[in-house]
Amino acid sequence: MAGKQVKKFEFVVVGGGIAGVTCVEQVASRFPSADVALITAGLQIKAVTNYKQVSKTLEEFDVEERPSGVLEERFPNLTVIHSAVKSLHTHSHCVETADGRVFGYKKLCLCSGARPKLLTQDDPRVLGIRDTDSAQEFQKRLSKAKRIVVVGNGGIGLELVYEVEGCEVIWAVKDKAIGNAFFDAGAAQFLIPALEADKPQAAAPCRRLCYTTEEPGPGAAQTFTAGGTSRGRSSGSVEPGSALGPDWHRGVELRGAERVSRRVSVEYQCEVEKIFSSEELLRSPQRPLNAESEGSWPVYIQLTNGKAVGCDFVVSATGVVPNTEPFLRGNSFAVADDGGLQVDDHMRTSEPDVYAAGDVCTACWEHSPLWQQMRLWTQARQMGWHAGRCVAADVLSEPIELDFCFELFSHVTKFFNHKVVLLGRFNAQGLGSDHELLVRCTKGREYVKVVLSRGRMVGAVLIGETDLEETFENLMLNRMDLTAYGEELLNPDVDIEDYFD
Protein backbone atom coordinates (compact mmCIF):
# COMPACT_ATOMS: atom_id res chain seq x y z
CA MET A 1 0.00 0.00 0.00
CA ALA A 2 3.00 2.28 0.50
CA GLY A 3 3.27 5.05 -2.06
CA LYS A 4 -0.27 4.60 -3.39
CA GLN A 5 -2.46 7.66 -3.35
CA VAL A 6 -5.46 7.26 -1.08
CA LYS A 7 -8.75 9.07 -1.65
CA LYS A 8 -10.58 9.29 1.66
CA PHE A 9 -14.30 8.94 2.30
CA GLU A 10 -16.22 9.08 5.54
CA PHE A 11 -18.38 6.13 4.51
CA VAL A 12 -17.66 3.35 2.02
CA VAL A 13 -20.15 0.62 1.04
CA VAL A 14 -19.04 -2.37 -1.03
CA GLY A 15 -21.65 -4.03 -3.26
CA GLY A 16 -24.27 -2.73 -5.70
CA GLY A 17 -26.99 -5.20 -4.77
CA ILE A 18 -30.06 -4.51 -2.68
CA ALA A 19 -28.26 -4.62 0.69
CA GLY A 20 -25.51 -2.24 -0.47
CA VAL A 21 -27.80 0.19 -2.27
CA THR A 22 -30.28 0.29 0.63
CA CYS A 23 -27.42 0.89 3.08
CA VAL A 24 -25.84 3.65 1.00
CA GLU A 25 -29.21 5.38 0.56
CA GLN A 26 -29.61 5.47 4.35
CA VAL A 27 -26.11 6.82 5.01
CA ALA A 28 -26.04 9.35 2.15
CA SER A 29 -29.41 10.80 3.18
CA ARG A 30 -28.53 10.98 6.90
CA PHE A 31 -25.20 12.71 6.22
CA PRO A 32 -25.76 14.96 3.17
CA SER A 33 -22.47 16.80 3.64
CA ALA A 34 -20.34 13.66 4.14
CA ASP A 35 -18.35 12.03 1.33
CA VAL A 36 -19.89 8.62 0.64
CA ALA A 37 -18.62 5.96 -1.81
CA LEU A 38 -20.30 2.89 -3.26
CA ILE A 39 -17.84 0.38 -4.74
CA THR A 40 -19.43 -2.07 -7.18
CA ALA A 41 -18.01 -4.33 -9.87
CA GLY A 42 -21.02 -3.87 -12.18
CA LEU A 43 -22.16 -0.87 -14.18
CA GLN A 44 -25.73 -1.30 -12.94
CA ILE A 45 -27.07 -1.20 -9.40
CA LYS A 46 -30.12 -2.95 -7.95
CA ALA A 47 -32.93 -0.65 -6.88
CA VAL A 48 -36.05 -1.42 -4.85
CA THR A 49 -39.21 -0.26 -6.64
CA ASN A 50 -42.94 -0.52 -5.95
CA TYR A 51 -42.27 -1.07 -2.26
CA LYS A 52 -45.35 -2.03 -0.27
CA GLN A 53 -45.62 -2.74 3.46
CA VAL A 54 -48.17 -5.57 3.47
CA SER A 55 -48.31 -5.97 7.26
CA LYS A 56 -46.12 -5.30 10.32
CA THR A 57 -43.32 -7.53 9.00
CA LEU A 58 -44.39 -8.58 5.47
CA GLU A 59 -43.25 -6.48 2.55
CA GLU A 60 -43.43 -6.73 -1.21
CA PHE A 61 -41.23 -4.97 -3.74
CA ASP A 62 -39.76 -5.27 -7.21
CA VAL A 63 -36.06 -5.16 -7.97
CA GLU A 64 -34.86 -3.24 -11.02
CA GLU A 65 -31.44 -2.79 -12.53
CA ARG A 66 -30.63 0.87 -13.00
CA PRO A 67 -27.56 2.86 -14.05
CA SER A 68 -25.50 3.91 -11.06
CA GLY A 69 -25.86 7.53 -12.19
CA VAL A 70 -29.42 7.45 -10.87
CA LEU A 71 -28.04 7.17 -7.34
CA GLU A 72 -25.47 9.91 -7.87
CA GLU A 73 -28.20 12.26 -9.11
CA ARG A 74 -30.24 11.62 -5.97
CA PHE A 75 -27.27 12.02 -3.64
CA PRO A 76 -24.72 14.68 -4.75
CA ASN A 77 -22.43 13.55 -1.91
CA LEU A 78 -22.20 10.01 -3.34
CA THR A 79 -19.45 8.71 -5.62
CA VAL A 80 -19.96 5.34 -7.36
CA ILE A 81 -16.69 3.51 -8.05
CA HIS A 82 -16.89 0.80 -10.72
CA SER A 83 -14.36 -1.86 -9.81
CA ALA A 84 -14.06 -5.11 -7.91
CA VAL A 85 -12.33 -5.05 -4.53
CA LYS A 86 -8.85 -6.53 -4.56
CA SER A 87 -8.00 -6.26 -0.87
CA LEU A 88 -9.13 -4.79 2.43
CA HIS A 89 -6.75 -3.44 5.06
CA THR A 90 -8.73 -2.97 8.26
CA HIS A 91 -5.71 -1.74 10.28
CA SER A 92 -5.12 1.18 7.92
CA HIS A 93 -8.86 1.62 7.15
CA CYS A 94 -8.55 1.40 3.38
CA VAL A 95 -9.82 -0.65 0.43
CA GLU A 96 -7.82 -1.39 -2.72
CA THR A 97 -9.73 -2.01 -5.95
CA ALA A 98 -8.78 -4.31 -8.82
CA ASP A 99 -7.74 -1.33 -10.95
CA GLY A 100 -5.13 -0.29 -8.37
CA ARG A 101 -6.92 2.60 -6.68
CA VAL A 102 -7.00 2.92 -2.89
CA PHE A 103 -9.88 4.38 -0.90
CA GLY A 104 -9.79 5.22 2.79
CA TYR A 105 -12.84 5.03 5.06
CA LYS A 106 -13.98 5.95 8.55
CA LYS A 107 -16.87 3.48 8.42
CA LEU A 108 -17.14 0.56 5.98
CA CYS A 109 -20.10 -1.71 5.22
CA LEU A 110 -19.53 -4.91 3.25
CA CYS A 111 -22.56 -5.94 1.17
CA SER A 112 -20.86 -8.16 -1.41
CA GLY A 113 -23.61 -10.79 -1.41
CA ALA A 114 -23.00 -14.44 -2.22
CA ARG A 115 -21.73 -16.44 -5.17
CA PRO A 116 -23.21 -19.62 -6.68
CA LYS A 117 -22.07 -22.89 -5.12
CA LEU A 118 -21.44 -24.59 -8.45
CA LEU A 119 -21.25 -28.35 -8.99
CA THR A 120 -17.87 -27.82 -10.55
CA GLN A 121 -15.75 -24.76 -11.25
CA ASP A 122 -14.66 -23.65 -14.72
CA ASP A 123 -16.68 -26.24 -16.63
CA PRO A 124 -18.40 -24.61 -19.64
CA ARG A 125 -20.99 -27.42 -19.65
CA VAL A 126 -22.24 -26.32 -16.21
CA LEU A 127 -23.99 -22.97 -15.87
CA GLY A 128 -24.76 -21.25 -12.57
CA ILE A 129 -27.52 -18.63 -12.58
CA ARG A 130 -26.91 -15.81 -10.15
CA ASP A 131 -26.66 -12.43 -11.88
CA THR A 132 -27.97 -10.75 -15.03
CA ASP A 133 -25.05 -11.84 -17.21
CA SER A 134 -25.49 -15.52 -16.32
CA ALA A 135 -29.27 -15.26 -16.84
CA GLN A 136 -28.69 -13.86 -20.34
CA GLU A 137 -26.20 -16.62 -21.07
CA PHE A 138 -28.78 -19.17 -19.91
CA GLN A 139 -31.43 -17.67 -22.19
CA LYS A 140 -29.04 -17.80 -25.17
CA ARG A 141 -27.99 -21.41 -24.60
CA LEU A 142 -31.54 -22.54 -23.82
CA SER A 143 -32.78 -21.28 -27.21
CA LYS A 144 -30.73 -24.05 -28.90
CA ALA A 145 -31.35 -26.76 -26.30
CA LYS A 146 -33.62 -29.79 -26.47
CA ARG A 147 -32.91 -31.06 -22.96
CA ILE A 148 -31.33 -29.57 -19.87
CA VAL A 149 -30.64 -30.91 -16.40
CA VAL A 150 -31.42 -28.63 -13.45
CA VAL A 151 -29.67 -29.60 -10.20
CA GLY A 152 -30.90 -27.99 -6.98
CA ASN A 153 -34.04 -27.57 -4.93
CA GLY A 154 -33.93 -23.88 -3.96
CA GLY A 155 -35.69 -20.79 -5.26
CA ILE A 156 -33.82 -20.54 -8.60
CA GLY A 157 -34.46 -24.23 -9.35
CA LEU A 158 -38.17 -23.91 -8.54
CA GLU A 159 -38.54 -20.88 -10.79
CA LEU A 160 -36.59 -22.38 -13.67
CA VAL A 161 -38.42 -25.69 -14.00
CA TYR A 162 -41.77 -23.90 -14.12
CA GLU A 163 -40.77 -21.11 -16.52
CA VAL A 164 -38.79 -23.08 -19.13
CA GLU A 165 -40.79 -24.10 -22.22
CA GLY A 166 -39.86 -25.82 -25.46
CA CYS A 167 -37.26 -27.98 -23.75
CA GLU A 168 -37.25 -31.18 -21.75
CA VAL A 169 -36.12 -30.60 -18.17
CA ILE A 170 -34.61 -33.27 -15.92
CA TRP A 171 -34.76 -31.93 -12.36
CA ALA A 172 -32.45 -33.59 -9.83
CA VAL A 173 -33.25 -32.83 -6.18
CA LYS A 174 -31.52 -34.28 -3.13
CA ASP A 175 -34.69 -34.28 -1.02
CA LYS A 176 -37.86 -36.36 -0.87
CA ALA A 177 -39.96 -33.47 -2.16
CA ILE A 178 -39.52 -30.32 -4.24
CA GLY A 179 -38.92 -26.93 -2.60
CA ASN A 180 -37.56 -28.40 0.61
CA ALA A 181 -36.09 -25.07 1.77
CA PHE A 182 -39.46 -23.35 1.55
CA PHE A 183 -42.17 -25.88 2.35
CA ASP A 184 -42.97 -29.44 3.36
CA ALA A 185 -44.01 -32.50 1.34
CA GLY A 186 -47.69 -31.57 1.58
CA ALA A 187 -47.16 -28.15 0.02
CA ALA A 188 -44.95 -29.75 -2.64
CA GLN A 189 -47.74 -32.19 -3.43
CA PHE A 190 -50.14 -29.26 -3.79
CA LEU A 191 -47.81 -27.46 -6.25
CA ILE A 192 -46.78 -30.44 -8.40
CA PRO A 193 -49.94 -30.41 -10.59
CA ALA A 194 -48.93 -26.96 -11.83
CA LEU A 195 -46.16 -28.70 -13.81
CA GLU A 196 -48.74 -30.79 -15.63
CA ALA A 197 -50.66 -28.05 -17.43
CA ASP A 198 -50.34 -24.47 -18.60
CA LYS A 199 -53.58 -23.39 -16.94
CA PRO A 200 -54.40 -23.67 -13.22
CA GLN A 201 -56.73 -26.54 -12.55
CA ALA A 202 -60.30 -25.89 -11.43
CA ALA A 203 -60.47 -25.90 -7.65
CA ALA A 204 -62.17 -28.81 -5.92
CA PRO A 205 -63.18 -28.03 -2.34
CA CYS A 206 -61.49 -30.09 0.32
CA ARG A 207 -62.35 -29.43 3.94
CA ARG A 208 -60.14 -32.09 5.48
CA LEU A 209 -57.69 -30.47 7.87
CA CYS A 210 -54.84 -32.91 7.37
CA TYR A 211 -53.25 -34.71 4.46
CA THR A 212 -51.49 -37.89 3.62
CA THR A 213 -48.86 -38.08 0.95
CA GLU A 214 -46.69 -40.84 -0.38
CA GLU A 215 -43.18 -39.57 -0.74
CA PRO A 216 -41.12 -40.89 -3.65
CA GLY A 217 -38.40 -43.25 -2.54
CA PRO A 218 -34.72 -43.00 -3.45
CA GLY A 219 -34.19 -43.43 -7.17
CA ALA A 220 -37.85 -42.74 -7.94
CA ALA A 221 -38.81 -40.33 -10.67
CA GLN A 222 -41.96 -38.54 -11.74
CA THR A 223 -42.60 -37.06 -15.17
CA PHE A 224 -45.02 -34.21 -15.82
CA THR A 225 -46.03 -33.04 -19.27
CA ALA A 226 -48.24 -30.24 -20.50
CA GLY A 227 -50.77 -32.84 -21.55
CA GLY A 228 -51.48 -33.48 -17.90
CA THR A 229 -50.08 -37.01 -17.73
CA SER A 230 -48.02 -38.09 -14.77
CA ARG A 231 -46.27 -41.39 -14.70
CA GLY A 232 -43.54 -43.14 -12.80
CA ARG A 233 -40.41 -44.32 -14.52
CA SER A 234 -38.43 -47.35 -13.62
CA SER A 235 -34.75 -47.14 -12.91
CA GLY A 236 -34.06 -48.71 -16.28
CA SER A 237 -35.23 -45.75 -18.36
CA VAL A 238 -33.32 -43.23 -19.68
CA GLU A 239 -17.02 -12.18 -10.17
CA PRO A 240 -20.19 -11.89 -10.47
CA GLY A 241 -22.66 -9.04 -10.58
CA SER A 242 -25.43 -8.57 -8.04
CA ALA A 243 -27.92 -11.38 -7.59
CA LEU A 244 -31.08 -11.56 -9.63
CA GLY A 245 -34.19 -9.98 -8.22
CA PRO A 246 -37.53 -11.62 -7.47
CA ASP A 247 -39.45 -12.39 -10.66
CA TRP A 248 -36.17 -12.06 -12.60
CA HIS A 249 -37.63 -14.21 -15.38
CA ARG A 250 -40.56 -11.85 -15.95
CA GLY A 251 -40.38 -10.45 -19.48
CA VAL A 252 -37.61 -12.91 -20.40
CA GLU A 253 -38.45 -15.65 -22.90
CA LEU A 254 -37.11 -18.94 -21.56
CA ARG A 255 -37.80 -21.18 -24.54
CA GLY A 256 -35.83 -24.10 -25.90
CA ALA A 257 -35.53 -25.52 -29.40
CA GLU A 258 -38.43 -28.01 -29.17
CA ARG A 259 -42.10 -27.47 -29.95
CA VAL A 260 -43.32 -29.14 -26.77
CA SER A 261 -44.78 -26.82 -24.18
CA ARG A 262 -43.34 -28.29 -21.02
CA ARG A 263 -41.96 -31.62 -19.89
CA VAL A 264 -40.36 -31.91 -16.48
CA SER A 265 -38.99 -35.13 -15.00
CA VAL A 266 -38.12 -35.05 -11.31
CA GLU A 267 -35.40 -37.32 -9.93
CA TYR A 268 -35.77 -37.42 -6.14
CA GLN A 269 -33.19 -38.08 -3.43
CA CYS A 270 -30.16 -37.97 -5.67
CA GLU A 271 -27.13 -35.82 -6.35
CA VAL A 272 -24.63 -35.52 -9.19
CA GLU A 273 -21.82 -38.05 -8.93
CA LYS A 274 -19.94 -37.25 -12.13
CA ILE A 275 -20.13 -35.03 -15.22
CA PHE A 276 -18.62 -36.30 -18.47
CA SER A 277 -18.72 -35.93 -22.26
CA SER A 278 -20.05 -38.40 -24.83
CA GLU A 279 -16.43 -39.26 -25.74
CA GLU A 280 -15.63 -40.03 -22.11
CA LEU A 281 -18.78 -42.11 -21.92
CA LEU A 282 -17.71 -44.24 -24.91
CA ARG A 283 -14.14 -44.60 -23.63
CA SER A 284 -15.20 -45.60 -20.13
CA PRO A 285 -14.37 -49.28 -19.45
CA GLN A 286 -17.26 -49.42 -16.98
CA ARG A 287 -20.23 -47.91 -18.69
CA PRO A 288 -22.51 -46.13 -16.18
CA LEU A 289 -25.82 -47.75 -15.35
CA ASN A 290 -28.76 -46.64 -17.51
CA ALA A 291 -26.60 -44.52 -19.81
CA GLU A 292 -28.59 -43.56 -22.87
CA SER A 293 -27.51 -45.17 -26.09
CA GLU A 294 -29.64 -43.07 -28.43
CA GLY A 295 -28.08 -39.91 -29.88
CA SER A 296 -25.07 -38.10 -28.60
CA TRP A 297 -25.45 -35.33 -26.08
CA PRO A 298 -22.74 -32.72 -25.38
CA VAL A 299 -22.71 -33.65 -21.70
CA TYR A 300 -23.82 -36.54 -19.48
CA ILE A 301 -24.36 -36.66 -15.74
CA GLN A 302 -24.16 -39.67 -13.48
CA LEU A 303 -26.59 -39.46 -10.56
CA THR A 304 -26.16 -41.15 -7.21
CA ASN A 305 -29.34 -43.17 -7.87
CA GLY A 306 -27.44 -45.07 -10.59
CA LYS A 307 -28.94 -43.26 -13.57
CA ALA A 308 -26.95 -41.41 -16.21
CA VAL A 309 -28.64 -38.92 -18.51
CA GLY A 310 -27.48 -36.83 -21.45
CA CYS A 311 -28.38 -33.18 -22.05
CA ASP A 312 -27.30 -30.01 -23.81
CA PHE A 313 -26.05 -28.40 -20.61
CA VAL A 314 -26.41 -28.57 -16.83
CA VAL A 315 -27.84 -25.78 -14.67
CA SER A 316 -26.30 -25.70 -11.20
CA ALA A 317 -28.85 -24.20 -8.78
CA THR A 318 -27.38 -25.71 -5.64
CA GLY A 319 -27.35 -22.64 -3.42
CA VAL A 320 -24.84 -19.91 -2.64
CA VAL A 321 -21.86 -19.25 -0.40
CA PRO A 322 -21.11 -15.84 1.19
CA ASN A 323 -18.81 -13.80 -1.03
CA THR A 324 -16.17 -12.98 1.60
CA GLU A 325 -13.18 -12.94 -0.72
CA PRO A 326 -10.98 -10.90 -0.65
CA PHE A 327 -11.84 -9.40 2.74
CA LEU A 328 -10.43 -12.24 4.83
CA ARG A 329 -6.80 -12.02 3.67
CA GLY A 330 -4.66 -10.22 6.21
CA ASN A 331 -7.60 -9.42 8.51
CA SER A 332 -9.11 -11.10 11.57
CA PHE A 333 -12.81 -11.40 10.82
CA ALA A 334 -14.84 -13.85 12.88
CA VAL A 335 -16.44 -16.19 10.33
CA ALA A 336 -19.58 -18.28 10.96
CA ASP A 337 -19.89 -21.98 10.16
CA ASP A 338 -21.76 -21.17 6.93
CA GLY A 339 -18.88 -18.98 5.73
CA GLY A 340 -20.54 -15.63 6.43
CA LEU A 341 -18.97 -12.74 8.33
CA GLN A 342 -20.32 -12.81 11.88
CA VAL A 343 -22.31 -9.68 12.76
CA ASP A 344 -23.96 -8.56 16.00
CA ASP A 345 -27.37 -6.89 16.31
CA HIS A 346 -25.81 -3.60 15.16
CA MET A 347 -24.53 -5.34 11.99
CA ARG A 348 -20.94 -4.89 13.23
CA THR A 349 -18.28 -7.42 12.28
CA SER A 350 -15.40 -8.33 14.59
CA GLU A 351 -13.15 -5.75 12.88
CA PRO A 352 -13.45 -2.14 14.13
CA ASP A 353 -15.58 0.24 12.00
CA VAL A 354 -16.50 -2.57 9.58
CA TYR A 355 -20.17 -3.54 9.21
CA ALA A 356 -21.78 -6.13 6.93
CA ALA A 357 -25.28 -6.75 5.58
CA GLY A 358 -27.09 -9.15 3.28
CA ASP A 359 -25.90 -12.53 2.03
CA VAL A 360 -22.23 -11.97 2.94
CA CYS A 361 -22.98 -11.91 6.66
CA THR A 362 -24.37 -14.29 9.28
CA ALA A 363 -26.64 -12.93 12.01
CA CYS A 364 -24.94 -14.02 15.24
CA TRP A 365 -27.05 -12.19 17.78
CA GLU A 366 -29.62 -14.01 19.91
CA HIS A 367 -32.55 -14.40 17.52
CA SER A 368 -36.21 -13.92 18.30
CA PRO A 369 -37.85 -17.39 18.70
CA LEU A 370 -39.82 -16.72 15.49
CA TRP A 371 -37.00 -15.47 13.23
CA GLN A 372 -34.25 -17.22 11.31
CA GLN A 373 -31.84 -16.06 8.65
CA MET A 374 -32.42 -17.15 5.06
CA ARG A 375 -30.46 -15.52 2.26
CA LEU A 376 -33.46 -13.90 0.57
CA TRP A 377 -34.18 -10.55 -1.07
CA THR A 378 -36.38 -9.35 1.76
CA GLN A 379 -33.63 -9.93 4.32
CA ALA A 380 -31.00 -8.27 2.12
CA ARG A 381 -33.13 -5.10 2.07
CA GLN A 382 -33.89 -5.29 5.80
CA MET A 383 -30.27 -5.86 6.76
CA GLY A 384 -29.03 -3.06 4.48
CA TRP A 385 -31.61 -0.69 5.97
CA HIS A 386 -30.71 -1.65 9.54
CA ALA A 387 -26.94 -1.46 8.84
CA GLY A 388 -27.30 2.07 7.45
CA ARG A 389 -29.23 3.14 10.55
CA CYS A 390 -26.66 1.49 12.84
CA VAL A 391 -23.74 3.25 11.12
CA ALA A 392 -25.54 6.58 11.55
CA ALA A 393 -26.39 5.88 15.20
CA ASP A 394 -22.78 4.94 15.92
CA VAL A 395 -21.41 8.13 14.36
CA LEU A 396 -23.98 10.28 16.17
CA SER A 397 -23.61 8.33 19.46
CA GLU A 398 -27.33 7.61 19.47
CA PRO A 399 -28.90 4.46 20.96
CA ILE A 400 -30.58 2.11 18.49
CA GLU A 401 -32.60 -1.06 18.90
CA LEU A 402 -32.85 -4.07 16.60
CA ASP A 403 -35.40 -3.36 13.89
CA PHE A 404 -38.88 -4.85 14.41
CA CYS A 405 -38.59 -6.84 11.14
CA PHE A 406 -36.27 -9.25 13.00
CA GLU A 407 -39.07 -10.21 15.43
CA LEU A 408 -40.80 -12.54 12.96
CA PHE A 409 -39.50 -14.25 9.84
CA SER A 410 -41.76 -13.31 6.94
CA HIS A 411 -41.40 -13.72 3.21
CA VAL A 412 -43.80 -13.42 0.30
CA THR A 413 -42.94 -14.79 -3.13
CA LYS A 414 -44.46 -16.70 -6.02
CA PHE A 415 -43.84 -20.31 -7.09
CA PHE A 416 -45.57 -22.12 -9.96
CA ASN A 417 -47.82 -19.06 -10.40
CA HIS A 418 -49.11 -19.35 -6.82
CA LYS A 419 -48.59 -16.68 -4.17
CA VAL A 420 -46.52 -18.15 -1.31
CA VAL A 421 -46.29 -16.58 2.16
CA LEU A 422 -43.91 -18.00 4.78
CA LEU A 423 -44.16 -16.91 8.42
CA GLY A 424 -42.15 -17.73 11.54
CA ARG A 425 -40.94 -21.31 11.94
CA PHE A 426 -42.86 -22.26 8.80
CA ASN A 427 -41.18 -25.65 8.51
CA ALA A 428 -41.09 -26.25 12.29
CA GLN A 429 -37.37 -25.43 12.20
CA GLY A 430 -35.68 -26.20 15.51
CA LEU A 431 -38.85 -27.42 17.20
CA GLY A 432 -38.04 -31.13 17.22
CA SER A 433 -41.14 -33.17 18.01
CA ASP A 434 -42.61 -30.43 20.19
CA HIS A 435 -45.17 -29.20 17.69
CA GLU A 436 -48.35 -30.08 15.83
CA LEU A 437 -49.59 -29.17 12.37
CA LEU A 438 -52.99 -28.11 11.08
CA VAL A 439 -53.50 -28.21 7.32
CA ARG A 440 -56.27 -27.11 4.98
CA CYS A 441 -56.03 -27.80 1.27
CA THR A 442 -58.30 -26.92 -1.64
CA LYS A 443 -56.86 -28.54 -4.75
CA GLY A 444 -55.58 -25.99 -7.23
CA ARG A 445 -56.66 -23.06 -5.09
CA GLU A 446 -55.02 -22.88 -1.67
CA TYR A 447 -52.81 -24.70 0.82
CA VAL A 448 -52.75 -23.50 4.42
CA LYS A 449 -50.50 -25.00 7.09
CA VAL A 450 -49.98 -23.70 10.62
CA VAL A 451 -47.35 -24.88 13.09
CA LEU A 452 -48.45 -24.89 16.74
CA SER A 453 -46.17 -25.32 19.75
CA ARG A 454 -47.65 -25.54 23.25
CA GLY A 455 -50.91 -24.12 21.95
CA ARG A 456 -49.34 -21.09 20.28
CA MET A 457 -48.91 -20.48 16.57
CA VAL A 458 -45.22 -20.32 15.69
CA GLY A 459 -45.22 -20.76 11.90
CA ALA A 460 -47.35 -20.86 8.77
CA VAL A 461 -47.19 -21.64 5.05
CA LEU A 462 -49.89 -19.97 2.93
CA ILE A 463 -50.13 -20.83 -0.77
CA GLY A 464 -52.74 -19.08 -2.90
CA GLU A 465 -54.86 -16.00 -2.17
CA THR A 466 -55.72 -16.96 1.41
CA ASP A 467 -55.85 -13.44 2.94
CA LEU A 468 -54.74 -14.99 6.23
CA GLU A 469 -51.22 -13.58 6.48
CA GLU A 470 -52.01 -10.52 8.61
CA THR A 471 -54.22 -12.45 11.04
CA PHE A 472 -51.62 -15.20 11.45
CA GLU A 473 -48.83 -12.67 11.85
CA ASN A 474 -50.74 -11.02 14.71
CA LEU A 475 -51.43 -14.35 16.38
CA MET A 476 -47.71 -15.18 16.31
CA LEU A 477 -46.53 -11.77 17.51
CA ASN A 478 -49.14 -11.71 20.31
CA ARG A 479 -48.18 -15.26 21.43
CA MET A 480 -51.88 -15.98 21.88
CA ASP A 481 -52.91 -19.36 23.36
CA LEU A 482 -55.05 -21.07 20.69
CA THR A 483 -55.62 -24.38 22.47
CA ALA A 484 -59.37 -23.74 22.81
CA TYR A 485 -59.87 -23.37 19.04
CA GLY A 486 -58.36 -26.66 17.89
CA GLU A 487 -59.04 -27.56 14.27
CA GLU A 488 -61.71 -24.84 14.07
CA LEU A 489 -58.76 -22.51 13.52
CA LEU A 490 -58.71 -23.60 9.86
CA ASN A 491 -62.40 -24.34 9.33
CA PRO A 492 -63.12 -22.79 5.90
CA ASP A 493 -66.71 -22.03 6.97
CA VAL A 494 -65.48 -19.82 9.80
CA ASP A 495 -64.13 -16.34 9.12
CA ILE A 496 -61.05 -16.53 11.31
CA GLU A 497 -60.52 -12.75 11.23
CA ASP A 498 -63.78 -12.34 13.16
CA TYR A 499 -62.37 -14.42 16.01
CA PHE A 500 -59.48 -12.09 16.63
CA ASP A 501 -60.72 -8.61 15.78
Helices and strands as residue ranges (DSSP letters): E 6-8, E 11-14, H 18-30, E 36-40, E 44-53, E 59-67, H 69-74, E 78-82, E 85-89, E 94-97, E 102-104, E 107-110, E 114-116, E 126-128, H 132-142, E 147-151, H 155-163, E 168-172, H 185-191, G 192-195, E 221-225, E 230-232, E 263-267, E 272-276, H 278-283, E 299-303, E 308-311, E 313-316, E 320-322, E 341-343, E 354-356, G 358-360, E 361-363, H 377-395, G 404-406, E 410-415, E 418-424, E 436-442, E 446-453, E 456-463, H 469-477, G 486-490, H 496-499
